Amino acid sequence: MKRILLICALLLGGAGAHYALAQVPGGGGPQPGGGGGAGGGGTGVPIDGGASLLLASGAAYALKRLRQRKASR
């Protein structure tokens, strides 16, 4: 079980490094006068990578806890 978790962690870490290296420099941030708030041209925050990583780690932790609970019964 530990071996499988180690392999998964290494694969996820390698995939994360690939995405970090693939990013190009931006244009320096939002332009003045672009506005923000509801309808303005504010900048977006990329949360997809972090959210999917949190979801995967939460699922792995829940699976671990369920297996521990089943083994103790």
C-alpha positions, 0 to 999 in steps of 0.5 A: 500500500505504501508503495502505491501511495509513493508512486502516486505521489511521485507521479502527481509531483512530476505532473505538477512540475511540468505545469509549472515549467510550461507557464510563460511570463505574463503581461505584467498584471491588470491594466489601469482603468480595467476595473474590477468587481462585477462586470469589470475586466479584473484578472482571474485566479487559476485555482484548477490545479490546486483544487484538483490536488486538494480533491485527490489528497482528500479522497486518498485520506478518506479511503485510508480512514475507511480502510482503517475503520473497516480493519478495526471492526 
